[in-house]
Structures are given as C-alpha cells and as structure tokens.
C-alpha cells in the first residue's frame, strides 16, 4: 500500500504521544495536581483521535480489498494504539483514585 | 563532532528518522554523529551524547531523565516532525538545542 509507512509513523507519533501524556497524567495525579492531570488526559485524547483518523485510512483501504504486507512498523503502530487506549482508561481511574486518597 | 542520540521504545521506528536526519546533516555540512537506541539503554547513552531526543512513545520519561542527567540536553522530538519522518525539522530542533 502506498504511504503505509508514513501512515504507520503518523499513527505511532500521535498515539505514542497520547500514551505518554496519559502516563505523565498519572504522575501528576500522584503529586496531587489533579486538575493538571485531567487537562493532560484531555490533550492526550486529542492526539489519540488524530491517530485514529490515520488508522481509519488503513482500515478503509483493506476494506476495499487492497492487500498489503504486515510488517514490524505496522505492528508497532497497532500495538501503540491499543496500549494508548488502555492507558487512557487506566489514567482516568488512577486520577480518580488519587483524588479520593487526597481527600481523606 | 556532535553526538546526537535518539531514544525510542525499540529503536525501530526511530531508525528511519535517523537515516533522514543523517542525509540532511550531510547536505547542510553538519558534523553530526546520529544514532537510535532503545530507552532501556539510556544510562549508557545519555552521558555520552551532546543531545538526546526522545520519541513520542517514551517522552513520559523526559522529566525523570532530565532529573537524572541535569547537565545533559534532553528533549522530546516534536510530534509533527516525527509523524512526517521530517529529518530536516528534527535537525533544526537539534541545532536550536545546541545553540542554547
């Protein structure tokens, strides 16, 4: 597929950034900066959506019957995407937890 | 000669960017030695580098690595530049960091 490498990079960059932001947000919550943590999760969500936009292009191409080689870079992109999604969910839970802990 | 080190999750996605950066450095006549490494090697890599750049997947380590290496120049690669595998843009980012 033409441009698959570039698409993979764009996905890795966007969702990788999102994932990093979610992980950073947990650190912020741990330090007691709950508001900042939630803001960073919001920022991460924007990056994640951008990654999904690029990923959708690959799904569409496959749906039209276009075949392409599965390579390590694409696998890394998929992996980062699912990992980012998981960290997004976890970040929200941890922020809530630290907020509850701080209130005690 | 300046040693530019890129840190990444596995070192694979960053190596293509390294190739593009090397081409651009050559065109601009910059004496840069550029390579990519997995973040697990950061303790060996950072002390020997002039500039260390982090890929987006591992940039959550930035504060910790800066704290552990207070005299080192460590920064996150700009998300857009990384996504577009823009060697020229990242070289520009390196130049600005070295100027400080």
N, CA and C atoms of all chains as a GROMACS GRO file, in nm:
protein
  612
    1UNK      N    1   0.085  -0.121   0.000
    1UNK     CA    2   0.000   0.000   0.000
    1UNK      C    3   0.088   0.124   0.000
    2UNK      N    4   0.050   0.216  -0.085
    2UNK     CA    5   0.129   0.338  -0.092
    2UNK      C    6   0.111   0.419   0.034
    3UNK      N    7   0.220   0.469   0.085
    3UNK     CA    8   0.209   0.556   0.201
    3UNK      C    9   0.181   0.483   0.331
    4UNK      N   10   0.188   0.351   0.329
    4UNK     CA   11   0.160   0.276   0.452
    4UNK      C   12   0.264   0.307   0.559
    5UNK      N   13   0.391   0.321   0.515
    5UNK     CA   14   0.499   0.351   0.609
    5UNK      C   15   0.474   0.486   0.677
    6UNK      N   16   0.439   0.585   0.596
    6UNK     CA   17   0.414   0.718   0.651
    6UNK      C   18   0.294   0.716   0.745
    7UNK      N   19   0.189   0.643   0.704
    7UNK     CA   20   0.070   0.632   0.790
    7UNK      C   21   0.108   0.568   0.923
    8UNK      N   22   0.189   0.462   0.916
    8UNK     CA   23   0.233   0.396   1.040
    8UNK      C   24   0.305   0.493   1.131
    9UNK      N   25   0.392   0.574   1.073
    9UNK     CA   26   0.466   0.673   1.150
    9UNK      C   27   0.373   0.775   1.214
   10UNK      N   28   0.273   0.819   1.135
   10UNK     CA   29   0.181   0.919   1.187
   10UNK      C   30   0.101   0.862   1.304
   11UNK      N   31   0.062   0.736   1.289
   11UNK     CA   32  -0.011   0.669   1.397
   11UNK      C   33   0.077   0.659   1.521
   12UNK      N   34   0.200   0.605   1.502
   12UNK     CA   35   0.292   0.588   1.614
   12UNK      C   36   0.315   0.720   1.686
   13UNK      N   37   0.333   0.827   1.607
   13UNK     CA   38   0.359   0.958   1.666
   13UNK      C   39   0.240   1.007   1.747
   14UNK      N   40   0.120   1.003   1.689
   14UNK     CA   41   0.001   1.054   1.757
   14UNK      C   42  -0.036   0.972   1.880
   15UNK      N   43  -0.053   0.842   1.862
   15UNK     CA   44  -0.098   0.761   1.975
   15UNK      C   45   0.015   0.741   2.077
   16UNK      N   46   0.139   0.743   2.028
   16UNK     CA   47   0.253   0.735   2.119
   16UNK      C   48   0.258   0.855   2.211
   17UNK      N   49   0.230   0.972   2.153
   17UNK     CA   50   0.225   1.095   2.233
   17UNK      C   51   0.110   1.087   2.332
   18UNK      N   52  -0.006   1.039   2.284
   18UNK     CA   53  -0.122   1.025   2.372
   18UNK      C   54  -0.086   0.935   2.490
   19UNK      N   55  -0.026   0.822   2.459
   19UNK     CA   56   0.013   0.725   2.563
   19UNK      C   57   0.106   0.788   2.665
   20UNK      N   58   0.204   0.861   2.616
   20UNK     CA   59   0.297   0.930   2.705
   20UNK      C   60   0.223   1.031   2.793
   21UNK      N   61   0.130   1.104   2.734
   21UNK     CA   62   0.054   1.204   2.811
   21UNK      C   63  -0.029   1.138   2.920
   22UNK      N   64  -0.089   1.022   2.889
   22UNK     CA   65  -0.169   0.951   2.989
   22UNK      C   66  -0.081   0.907   3.106
   23UNK      N   67   0.038   0.857   3.072
   23UNK     CA   68   0.130   0.810   3.176
   23UNK      C   69   0.179   0.928   3.261
   24UNK      N   70   0.210   1.040   3.194
   24UNK     CA   71   0.251   1.161   3.266
   24UNK      C   72   0.139   1.209   3.357
   25UNK      N   73   0.015   1.198   3.309
   25UNK     CA   74  -0.101   1.245   3.387
   25UNK      C   75  -0.111   1.169   3.519
   26UNK      N   76  -0.081   1.038   3.514
   26UNK     CA   77  -0.085   0.959   3.638
   26UNK      C   78   0.020   1.012   3.735
   27UNK      N   79   0.140   1.046   3.684
   27UNK     CA   80   0.244   1.106   3.770
   27UNK      C   81   0.197   1.235   3.833
   28UNK      N   82   0.131   1.319   3.752
   28UNK     CA   83   0.081   1.447   3.802
   28UNK      C   84  -0.021   1.424   3.914
   29UNK      N   85  -0.111   1.328   3.894
   29UNK     CA   86  -0.213   1.298   3.995
   29UNK      C   87  -0.146   1.251   4.123
   30UNK      N   88  -0.040   1.170   4.107
   30UNK     CA   89   0.033   1.118   4.222
   30UNK      C   90   0.092   1.231   4.304
   31UNK      N   91   0.134   1.340   4.232
   31UNK     CA   92   0.191   1.457   4.300
   31UNK      C   93   0.083   1.547   4.359
   32UNK      N   94  -0.043   1.516   4.331
   32UNK     CA   95  -0.153   1.596   4.385
   32UNK      C   96  -0.208   1.698   4.287
   33UNK      N   97  -0.151   1.704   4.165
   33UNK     CA   98  -0.201   1.801   4.066
   33UNK      C   99  -0.315   1.741   3.985
   34UNK      N  100  -0.431   1.728   4.049
   34UNK     CA  101  -0.544   1.658   3.986
   34UNK      C  102  -0.594   1.732   3.861
   35UNK      N  103  -0.609   1.865   3.873
   35UNK     CA  104  -0.661   1.941   3.758
   35UNK      C  105  -0.569   1.932   3.638
   36UNK      N  106  -0.437   1.948   3.668
   36UNK     CA  107  -0.339   1.941   3.560
   36UNK      C  108  -0.342   1.802   3.496
   37UNK      N  109  -0.358   1.701   3.580
   37UNK     CA  110  -0.364   1.564   3.530
   37UNK      C  111  -0.480   1.546   3.434
   38UNK      N  112  -0.597   1.595   3.473
   38UNK     CA  113  -0.716   1.582   3.387
   38UNK      C  114  -0.698   1.658   3.256
   39UNK      N  115  -0.634   1.777   3.263
   39UNK     CA  116  -0.608   1.855   3.141
   39UNK      C  117  -0.518   1.778   3.046
   40UNK      N  118  -0.418   1.713   3.104
   40UNK     CA  119  -0.323   1.640   3.020
   40UNK      C  120  -0.391   1.520   2.953
   41UNK      N  121  -0.484   1.458   3.026
   41UNK     CA  122  -0.561   1.347   2.966
   41UNK      C  123  -0.642   1.400   2.848
   42UNK      N  124  -0.702   1.517   2.864
   42UNK     CA  125  -0.778   1.578   2.754
   42UNK      C  126  -0.690   1.601   2.632
   43UNK      N  127  -0.570   1.653   2.659
   43UNK     CA  128  -0.474   1.675   2.550
   43UNK      C  129  -0.438   1.544   2.483
   44UNK      N  130  -0.418   1.442   2.565
   44UNK     CA  131  -0.385   1.310   2.514
   44UNK      C  132  -0.497   1.256   2.426
   45UNK      N  133  -0.621   1.280   2.468
   45UNK     CA  134  -0.736   1.234   2.390
   45UNK      C  135  -0.736   1.294   2.250
   46UNK      N  136  -0.698   1.423   2.240
   46UNK     CA  137  -0.693   1.488   2.108
   46UNK      C  138  -0.591   1.419   2.018
   47UNK      N  139  -0.474   1.389   2.075
   47UNK     CA  140  -0.369   1.321   1.998
   47UNK      C  141  -0.417   1.183   1.958
   48UNK      N  142  -0.487   1.115   2.050
   48UNK     CA  143  -0.534   0.980   2.023
   48UNK      C  144  -0.634   0.979   1.907
   49UNK      N  145  -0.723   1.075   1.907
   49UNK     CA  146  -0.822   1.086   1.800
   49UNK      C  147  -0.753   1.105   1.664
   50UNK      N  148  -0.646   1.188   1.667
   50UNK     CA  149  -0.571   1.211   1.544
   50UNK      C  150  -0.511   1.080   1.493
   51UNK      N  151  -0.460   1.001   1.584
   51UNK     CA  152  -0.402   0.872   1.548
   51UNK      C  153  -0.507   0.780   1.488
   52UNK      N  154  -0.626   0.784   1.546
   52UNK     CA  155  -0.736   0.700   1.497
   52UNK      C  156  -0.777   0.739   1.357
   53UNK      N  157  -0.771   0.870   1.328
   53UNK     CA  158  -0.804   0.922   1.194
   53UNK      C  159  -0.713   0.858   1.090
   54UNK      N  160  -0.582   0.856   1.122
   54UNK     CA  161  -0.485   0.796   1.028
   54UNK      C  162  -0.510   0.647   1.016
   55UNK      N  163  -0.538   0.583   1.129
   55UNK     CA  164  -0.560   0.439   1.132
   55UNK      C  165  -0.682   0.401   1.047
   56UNK      N  166  -0.783   0.486   1.049
   56UNK     CA  167  -0.907   0.461   0.973
   56UNK      C  168  -0.878   0.448   0.824
   57UNK      N  169  -0.776   0.522   0.778
   57UNK     CA  170  -0.740   0.516   0.635
   57UNK      C  171  -0.694   0.376   0.598
   58UNK      N  172  -0.618   0.313   0.689
   58UNK     CA  173  -0.569   0.178   0.662
   58UNK      C  174  -0.685   0.080   0.660
   59UNK      N  175  -0.777   0.096   0.755
   59UNK     CA  176  -0.894   0.008   0.762
   59UNK      C  177  -0.975   0.017   0.633
   60UNK      N  178  -0.995   0.142   0.586
   60UNK     CA  179  -1.071   0.164   0.464
   60UNK      C  180  -1.007   0.094   0.344
   61UNK      N  181  -0.874   0.110   0.335
   61UNK     CA  182  -0.803   0.051   0.221
   61UNK      C  183  -0.819  -0.100   0.220
   62UNK      N  184  -0.809  -0.159   0.338
   62UNK     CA  185  -0.822  -0.304   0.347
   62UNK      C  186  -0.964  -0.347   0.311
   63UNK      N  187  -1.059  -0.265   0.353
   63UNK     CA  188  -1.200  -0.296   0.326
   63UNK      C  189  -1.229  -0.297   0.177
   64UNK      N  190  -1.155  -0.217   0.099
   64UNK     CA  191  -1.178  -0.214  -0.046
   64UNK      C  192  -1.103  -0.326  -0.117
   65UNK      N  193  -1.038  -0.412  -0.039
   65UNK     CA  194  -0.971  -0.527  -0.098
   65UNK      C  195  -0.824  -0.507  -0.129
   66UNK      N  196  -0.773  -0.388  -0.097
   66UNK     CA  197  -0.631  -0.362  -0.123
   66UNK      C  198  -0.547  -0.446  -0.026
   67UNK      N  199  -0.450  -0.518  -0.079
   67UNK     CA  200  -0.368  -0.602   0.008
   67UNK      C  201  -0.238  -0.532   0.040
   68UNK      N  202  -0.182  -0.559   0.157
   68UNK     CA  203  -0.054  -0.501   0.192
   68UNK      C  204   0.020  -0.594   0.287
   69UNK      N  205   0.148  -0.571   0.295
   69UNK     CA  206   0.234  -0.654   0.378
   69UNK      C  207   0.225  -0.610   0.523
   70UNK      N  208   0.210  -0.706   0.612
   70UNK     CA  209   0.215  -0.675   0.755
   70UNK      C  210   0.363  -0.670   0.792
   71UNK      N  211   0.409  -0.557   0.840
   71UNK     CA  212   0.549  -0.551   0.880
   71UNK      C  213   0.560  -0.502   1.024
   72UNK      N  214   0.680  -0.505   1.076
   72UNK     CA  215   0.705  -0.470   1.217
   72UNK      C  216   0.657  -0.330   1.252
   73UNK      N  217   0.677  -0.236   1.159
   73UNK     CA  218   0.638  -0.098   1.185
   73UNK      C  219   0.487  -0.085   1.205
   74UNK      N  220   0.412  -0.156   1.120
   74UNK     CA  221   0.266  -0.153   1.130
   74UNK      C  222   0.221  -0.219   1.260
   75UNK      N  223   0.287  -0.330   1.294
   75UNK     CA  224   0.255  -0.399   1.419
   75UNK      C  225   0.282  -0.307   1.538
   76UNK      N  226   0.393  -0.233   1.532
   76UNK     CA  227   0.427  -0.140   1.638
   76UNK      C  228   0.319  -0.032   1.650
   77UNK      N  229   0.272   0.017   1.535
   77UNK     CA  230   0.166   0.120   1.534
   77UNK      C  231   0.039   0.067   1.600
   78UNK      N  232  -0.003  -0.054   1.562
   78UNK     CA  233  -0.123  -0.114   1.620
   78UNK      C  234  -0.106  -0.134   1.771
   79UNK      N  235   0.012  -0.181   1.807
   79UNK     CA  236   0.043  -0.207   1.947
   79UNK      C  237   0.035  -0.079   2.029
   80UNK      N  238   0.096   0.029   1.976
   80UNK     CA  239   0.094   0.158   2.046
   80UNK      C  240  -0.050   0.210   2.058
   81UNK      N  241  -0.130   0.185   1.956
   81UNK     CA  242  -0.268   0.232   1.957
   81UNK      C  243  -0.348   0.165   2.069
   82UNK      N  244  -0.339   0.033   2.076
   82UNK     CA  245  -0.414  -0.039   2.180
   82UNK      C  246  -0.360  -0.006   2.318
   83UNK      N  247  -0.227   0.007   2.327
   83UNK     CA  248  -0.165   0.041   2.454
   83UNK      C  249  -0.209   0.180   2.501
   84UNK      N  250  -0.217   0.274   2.406
   84UNK     CA  251  -0.260   0.410   2.440
   84UNK      C  252  -0.403   0.408   2.492
   85UNK      N  253  -0.489   0.330   2.425
   85UNK     CA  254  -0.629   0.322   2.468
   85UNK      C  255  -0.638   0.270   2.611
   86UNK      N  256  -0.559   0.166   2.639
   86UNK     CA  257  -0.560   0.108   2.774
   86UNK      C  258  -0.513   0.210   2.877
   87UNK      N  259  -0.403   0.280   2.846
   87UNK     CA  260  -0.351   0.378   2.941
   87UNK      C  261  -0.448   0.493   2.963
   88UNK      N  262  -0.526   0.526   2.861
   88UNK     CA  263  -0.626   0.632   2.874
   88UNK      C  264  -0.728   0.594   2.979
   89UNK      N  265  -0.774   0.470   2.971
   89UNK     CA  266  -0.872   0.419   3.068
   89UNK      C  267  -0.811   0.415   3.207
   90UNK      N  268  -0.690   0.361   3.214
   90UNK     CA  269  -0.621   0.347   3.343
   90UNK      C  270  -0.592   0.483   3.406
   91UNK      N  271  -0.549   0.579   3.322
   91UNK     CA  272  -0.517   0.713   3.373
   91UNK      C  273  -0.638   0.774   3.444
   92UNK      N  274  -0.755   0.764   3.381
   92UNK     CA  275  -0.875   0.819   3.442
   92UNK      C  276  -0.904   0.754   3.577
   93UNK      N  277  -0.888   0.623   3.583
   93UNK     CA  278  -0.913   0.552   3.709
   93UNK      C  279  -0.815   0.594   3.817
   94UNK      N  280  -0.687   0.605   3.780
   94UNK     CA  281  -0.584   0.644   3.878
   94UNK      C  282  -0.605   0.786   3.927
   95UNK      N  283  -0.644   0.876   3.836
   95UNK     CA  284  -0.667   1.015   3.876
   95UNK      C  285  -0.780   1.020   3.978
   96UNK      N  286  -0.888   0.944   3.950
   96UNK     CA  287  -0.999   0.940   4.046
   96UNK      C  288  -0.953   0.886   4.180
   97UNK      N  289  -0.870   0.781   4.175
   97UNK     CA  290  -0.818   0.718   4.297
   97UNK      C  291  -0.735   0.815   4.380
   98UNK      N  292  -0.638   0.881   4.314
   98UNK     CA  293  -0.552   0.975   4.386
   98UNK      C  294  -0.633   1.091   4.442
   99UNK      N  295  -0.736   1.132   4.367
   99UNK     CA  296  -0.822   1.241   4.415
   99UNK      C  297  -0.894   1.196   4.542
  100UNK      N  298  -0.944   1.072   4.540
  100UNK     CA  299  -1.015   1.020   4.658
  100UNK      C  300  -0.918   1.007   4.776
  101UNK      N  301  -0.797   0.959   4.749
  101UNK     CA  302  -0.696   0.943   4.854
  101UNK      C  303  -0.661   1.076   4.917
  102UNK      N  304  -0.644   1.179   4.832
  102UNK     CA  305  -0.606   1.311   4.881
  102UNK      C  306  -0.714   1.373   4.968
  103UNK      N  307  -0.838   1.334   4.942
  103UNK     CA  308  -0.947   1.397   5.016
  103UNK      C  309  -0.955   1.342   5.159
  104UNK      N  310  -0.893   1.223   5.177
  104UNK     CA  311  -0.905   1.163   5.311
  104UNK      C  312  -0.820   1.238   5.413
  105UNK      N  313   3.265   1.746   1.630
  105UNK     CA  314   3.160   1.646   1.601
  105UNK      C  315   3.061   1.639   1.717
  106UNK      N  316   2.935   1.646   1.683
  106UNK     CA  317   2.831   1.640   1.786
  106UNK      C  318   2.762   1.505   1.781
  107UNK      N  319   2.742   1.447   1.899
  107UNK     CA  320   2.677   1.316   1.906
  107UNK      C  321   2.530   1.336   1.938
  108UNK      N  322   2.445   1.300   1.842
  108UNK     CA  323   2.301   1.314   1.858
  108UNK      C  324   2.242   1.175   1.878
  109UNK      N  325   2.176   1.153   1.990
  109UNK     CA  326   2.122   1.021   2.019
  109UNK      C  327   1.970   1.026   2.029
  110UNK      N  328   1.904   0.937   1.958
  110UNK     CA  329   1.758   0.929   1.964
  110UNK      C  330   1.720   0.807   2.049
  111UNK      N  331   1.630   0.828   2.143
  111UNK     CA  332   1.583   0.716   2.225
  111UNK      C  333   1.441   0.683   2.186
  112UNK      N  334   1.416   0.554   2.172
  112UNK     CA  335   1.285   0.511   2.125
  112UNK      C  336   1.244   0.388   2.205
  113UNK      N  337   1.121   0.341   2.183
  113UNK     CA  338   1.075   0.222   2.254
  113UNK      C  339   1.161   0.102   2.219
  114UNK      N  340   1.173   0.074   2.088
  114UNK     CA  341   1.252  -0.042   2.048
  114UNK      C  342   1.371  -0.003   1.961
  115UNK      N  343   1.369   0.120   1.914
  115UNK     CA  344   1.476   0.166   1.827
  115UNK      C  345   1.445   0.147   1.680
  116UNK      N  346   1.329   0.087   1.650
  116UNK     CA  347   1.297   0.056   1.510
  116UNK      C  348   1.234   0.171   1.436
  117UNK      N  349   1.132   0.233   1.495
  117UNK     CA  350   1.064   0.342   1.425
  117UNK      C  351   1.155   0.462   1.416
  118UNK      N  352   1.246   0.476   1.510
  118UNK     CA  353   1.333   0.592   1.510
  118UNK      C  354   1.445   0.578   1.408
  119UNK      N  355   1.483   0.456   1.372
  119UNK     CA  356   1.599   0.442   1.283
  119UNK      C  357   1.576   0.500   1.144
  120UNK      N  358   1.452   0.499   1.096
  120UNK     CA  359   1.425   0.562   0.966
  120UNK      C  360   1.444   0.712   0.976
  121UNK      N  361   1.401   0.768   1.088
  121UNK     CA  362   1.419   0.911   1.110
  121UNK      C  363   1.567   0.945   1.116
  122UNK      N  364   1.645   0.856   1.179
  122UNK     CA  365   1.790   0.877   1.187
  122UNK      C  366   1.852   0.886   1.047
  123UNK      N  367   1.810   0.796   0.960
  123UNK     CA  368   1.862   0.795   0.822
  123UNK      C  369   1.834   0.928   0.754
  124UNK      N  370   1.711   0.977   0.771
  124UNK     CA  371   1.674   1.104   0.708
  124UNK      C  372   1.752   1.220   0.769
  125UNK      N  373   1.774   1.213   0.898
  125UNK     CA  374   1.849   1.320   0.965
  125UNK      C  375   1.994   1.320   0.917
  126UNK      N  376   2.049   1.201   0.899
  126UNK     CA  377   2.189   1.190   0.852
  126UNK      C  378   2.204   1.253   0.714
  127UNK      N  379   2.106   1.225   0.627
  127UNK     CA  380   2.109   1.283   0.492
  127UNK      C  381   2.106   1.435   0.499
  128UNK      N  382   2.017   1.486   0.582
  128UNK     CA  383   2.001   1.631   0.595
  128UNK      C  384   2.126   1.694   0.654
  129UNK      N  385   2.185   1.629   0.755
  129UNK     CA  386   2.306   1.681   0.818
  129UNK      C  387   2.419   1.688   0.715
  130UNK      N  388   2.426   1.586   0.628
  130UNK     CA  389   2.528   1.583   0.523
  130UNK      C  390   2.510   1.699   0.428
  131UNK      N  391   2.383   1.720   0.385
  131UNK     CA  392   2.352   1.830   0.292
  131UNK      C  393   2.393   1.964   0.352
  132UNK      N  394   2.369   1.978   0.483
  132UNK     CA  395   2.398   2.106   0.548
  132UNK      C  396   2.543   2.114   0.595
  133UNK      N  397   2.620   2.008   0.574
  133UNK     CA  398   2.761   2.010   0.614
  133UNK      C  399   2.780   2.010   0.765
  134UNK      N  400   2.685   1.948   0.836
  134UNK     CA  401   2.693   1.945   0.983
  134UNK      C  402   2.766   1.818   1.026
  135UNK      N  403   2.862   1.833   1.117
  135UNK     CA  404   2.938   1.719   1.167
  135UNK      C  405   2.862   1.653   1.283
  136UNK      N  406   2.756   1.581   1.246
  136UNK     CA  407   2.674   1.514   1.347
  136UNK      C  408   2.688   1.363   1.334
  137UNK      N  409   2.704   1.296   1.448
  137UNK     CA  410   2.701   1.151   1.452
  137UNK      C  411   2.567   1.114   1.515
  138UNK      N  412   2.477   1.055   1.436
  138UNK     CA  413   2.340   1.034   1.482
  138UNK      C  414   2.309   0.885   1.490
  139UNK      N  415   2.249   0.841   1.600
  139UNK     CA  416   2.207   0.700   1.611
  139UNK      C  417   2.085   0.687   1.702
  140UNK      N  418   2.016   0.573   1.688
  140UNK     CA  419   1.895   0.546   1.767
  140UNK      C  420   1.921   0.430   1.863
  141UNK      N  421   1.858   0.438   1.980
  141UNK     CA  422   1.878   0.334   2.081
  141UNK      C  423   1.749   0.310   2.158
  142UNK      N  424   1.731   0.189   2.210
  142UNK     CA  425   1.613   0.167   2.294
  142UNK      C  426   1.629   0.241   2.427
  143UNK      N  427   1.519   0.286   2.482
  143UNK     CA  428   1.524   0.369   2.603
  143UNK      C  429   1.587   0.295   2.721
  144UNK      N  430   1.583   0.162   2.716
  144UNK     CA  431   1.643   0.083   2.824
  144UNK      C  432   1.793   0.106   2.835
  145UNK      N  433   1.855   0.157   2.728
  145UNK     CA  434   2.000   0.184   2.730
  145UNK      C  435   2.031   0.328   2.769
  146UNK      N  436   1.932   0.401   2.818
  146UNK     CA  437   1.950   0.545   2.841
  146UNK      C  438   2.068   0.576   2.933
  147UNK      N  439   2.094   0.492   3.033
  147UNK     CA  440   2.203   0.520   3.126
  147UNK      C  441   2.339   0.522   3.057
  148UNK      N  442   2.354   0.439   2.952
  148UNK     CA  443   2.480   0.437   2.878
  148UNK      C  444   2.484   0.547   2.773
  149UNK      N  445   2.368   0.576   2.715
  149UNK     CA  446   2.363   0.665   2.600
  149UNK      C  447   2.371   0.813   2.638
  150UNK      N  448   2.291   0.854   2.735
  150UNK     CA  449   2.279   0.996   2.765
  150UNK      C  450   2.411   1.062   2.807
  151UNK      N  451   2.490   1.001   2.897
  151UNK     CA  452   2.614   1.068   2.938
  151UNK      C  453   2.712   1.090   2.823
  152UNK      N  454   2.702   1.009   2.718
  152UNK     CA  455   2.797   1.021   2.607
  152UNK      C  456   2.743   1.101   2.490
  153UNK      N  457   2.623   1.159   2.507
  153UNK     CA  458   2.562   1.232   2.396
  153UNK      C  459   2.570   1.382   2.417
  154UNK      N  460   2.573   1.456   2.305
  154UNK     CA  461   2.564   1.603   2.313
  154UNK      C  462   2.419   1.646   2.321
  155UNK      N  463   2.335   1.576   2.246
  155UNK     CA  464   2.190   1.598   2.251
  155UNK      C  465   2.119   1.463   2.250
  156UNK      N  466   2.023   1.446   2.340
  156UNK     CA  467   1.941   1.324   2.341
  156UNK      C  468   1.797   1.361   2.310
  157UNK      N  469   1.738   1.291   2.214
  157UNK     CA  470   1.599   1.319   2.178
  157UNK      C  471   1.512   1.197   2.208
  158UNK      N  472   1.392   1.221   2.259
  158UNK     CA  473   1.302   1.110   2.292
  158UNK      C  474   1.190   1.099   2.191
  159UNK      N  475   1.160   0.978   2.147
  159UNK     CA  476   1.046   0.954   2.059
  159UNK      C  477   0.917   0.973   2.137
  160UNK      N  478   0.806   0.999   2.067
  160UNK     CA  479   0.679   1.029   2.135
  160UNK      C  480   0.632   0.916   2.227
  161UNK      N  481   0.664   0.791   2.191
  161UNK     CA  482   0.614   0.680   2.273
  161UNK      C  483   0.677   0.676   2.412
  162UNK      N  484   0.793   0.738   2.426
  162UNK     CA  485   0.861   0.729   2.555
  162UNK      C  486   0.886   0.866   2.618
  163UNK      N  487   0.822   0.969   2.567
  163UNK     CA  488   0.850   1.103   2.618
  163UNK      C  489   0.801   1.124   2.760
  164UNK      N  490   0.721   1.026   2.811
  164UNK     CA  491   0.679   1.040   2.951
  164UNK      C  492   0.798   1.025   3.045
  165UNK      N  493   0.911   0.976   2.991
  165UNK     CA  494   1.033   0.962   3.071
  165UNK      C  495   1.114   1.091   3.079
  166UNK      N  496   1.070   1.196   3.006
  166UNK     CA  497   1.152   1.316   2.992
  166UNK      C  498   1.195   1.376   3.125
  167UNK      N  499   1.097   1.405   3.212
  167UNK     CA  500   1.131   1.471   3.339
  167UNK      C  501   1.229   1.386   3.420
  168UNK      N  502   1.202   1.256   3.426
  168UNK     CA  503   1.287   1.166   3.506
  168UNK      C  504   1.430   1.166   3.453
  169UNK      N  505   1.444   1.157   3.319
  169UNK     CA  506   1.577   1.152   3.259
  169UNK      C  507   1.650   1.285   3.276
  170UNK      N  508   1.576   1.397   3.267
  170UNK     CA  509   1.638   1.528   3.286
  170UNK      C  510   1.688   1.543   3.430
  171UNK      N  511   1.607   1.490   3.523
  171UNK     CA  512   1.646   1.497   3.664
  171UNK      C  513   1.771   1.413   3.691
  172UNK      N  514   1.774   1.295   3.626
  172UNK     CA  515   1.888   1.204   3.647
  172UNK      C  516   2.015   1.254   3.579
  173UNK      N  517   1.997   1.338   3.475
  173UNK     CA  518   2.112   1.390   3.399
  173UNK      C  519   2.102   1.541   3.387
  174UNK      N  520   2.121   1.613   3.498
  174UNK     CA  521   2.095   1.757   3.497
  174UNK      C  522   2.178   1.839   3.399
  175UNK      N  523   2.295   1.787   3.362
  175UNK     CA  524   2.379   1.864   3.271
  175UNK      C  525   2.360   1.827   3.125
  176UNK      N  526   2.271   1.732   3.099
  176UNK     CA  527   2.253   1.685   2.962
  176UNK      C  528   2.143   1.762   2.891
  177UNK      N  529   2.155   1.771   2.759
  177UNK     CA  530   2.048   1.831   2.677
  177UNK      C  531   1.957   1.717   2.634
  178UNK      N  532   1.837   1.712   2.692
  178UNK     CA  533   1.741   1.606   2.658
  178UNK      C  534   1.608   1.672   2.625
  179UNK      N  535   1.551   1.634   2.512
  179UNK     CA  536   1.422   1.691   2.472
  179UNK      C  537   1.337   1.587   2.400
  180UNK      N  538   1.207   1.615   2.391
  180UNK     CA  539   1.118   1.526   2.317
  180UNK      C  540   1.116   1.571   2.172
  181UNK      N  541   1.116   1.475   2.079
  181UNK     CA  542   1.106   1.508   1.937
  181UNK      C  543   0.967   1.563   1.912
  182UNK      N  544   0.958   1.673   1.838
  182UNK     CA  545   0.830   1.732   1.803
  182UNK      C  546   0.739   1.628   1.735
  183UNK      N  547   0.616   1.618   1.784
  183UNK     CA  548   0.523   1.514   1.739
  183UNK      C  549   0.499   1.518   1.588
  184UNK      N  550   0.478   1.638   1.534
  184UNK     CA  551   0.451   1.651   1.390
  184UNK      C  552   0.572   1.608   1.308
  185UNK      N  553   0.690   1.653   1.350
  185UNK     CA  554   0.813   1.619   1.277
  185UNK      C  555   0.835   1.469   1.275
  186UNK      N  556   0.808   1.406   1.388
  186UNK     CA  557   0.826   1.260   1.397
  186UNK      C  558   0.727   1.189   1.306
  187UNK      N  559   0.602   1.230   1.312
  187UNK     CA  560   0.497   1.165   1.233
  187UNK      C  561   0.522   1.174   1.084
  188UNK      N  562   0.581   1.286   1.042
  188UNK     CA  563   0.608   1.305   0.900
  188UNK      C  564   0.749   1.256   0.862
  189UNK      N  565   0.817   1.195   0.957
  189UNK     CA  566   0.957   1.149   0.941
  189UNK      C  567   1.040   1.262   0.879
  190UNK      N  568   1.023   1.382   0.934
  190UNK     CA  569   1.085   1.502   0.878
  190UNK      C  570   1.225   1.523   0.935
  191UNK      N  571   1.323   1.465   0.867
  191UNK     CA  572   1.462   1.474   0.912
  191UNK      C  573   1.509   1.618   0.924
  192UNK      N  574   1.468   1.700   0.829
  192UNK     CA  575   1.510   1.841   0.825
  192UNK      C  576   1.462   1.915   0.950
  193UNK      N  577   1.335   1.893   0.986
  193UNK     CA  578   1.278   1.963   1.101
  193UNK      C  579   1.347   1.922   1.231
  194UNK      N  580   1.378   1.794   1.243
  194UNK     CA  581   1.440   1.748   1.368
  194UNK      C  582   1.585   1.799   1.376
  195UNK      N  583   1.655   1.805   1.261
  195UNK     CA  584   1.791   1.864   1.259
  195UNK      C  585   1.783   2.008   1.306
  196UNK      N  586   1.680   2.079   1.262
  196UNK     CA  587   1.662   2.219   1.304
  196UNK      C  588   1.642   2.225   1.454
  197UNK      N  589   1.562   2.130   1.508
  197UNK     CA  590   1.538   2.125   1.652
  197UNK      C  591   1.671   2.102   1.727
  198UNK      N  592   1.754   2.014   1.672
  198UNK     CA  593   1.886   1.985   1.733
  198UNK      C  594   1.974   2.108   1.732
  199UNK      N  595   1.977   2.178   1.618
  199UNK     CA  596   2.060   2.299   1.604
  199UNK      C  597   2.021   2.402   1.710
  200UNK      N  598   1.890   2.420   1.728
  200UNK     CA  599   1.842   2.519   1.826
  200UNK      C  600   1.884   2.478   1.967
  201UNK      N  601   1.876   2.347   1.997
  201UNK     CA  602   1.912   2.299   2.130
  201UNK      C  603   2.062   2.318   2.157
  202UNK      N  604   2.143   2.300   2.052
  202UNK     CA  605   2.288   2.314   2.069
  202UNK      C  606   2.329   2.460   2.085
  203UNK      N  607   2.245   2.550   2.031
  203UNK     CA  608   2.277   2.692   2.038
  203UNK      C  609   2.259   2.748   2.178
  204UNK      N  610   2.173   2.684   2.257
  204UNK     CA  611   2.139   2.742   2.388
  204UNK      C  612   2.259   2.746   2.482
   0.00000   0.00000   0.00000
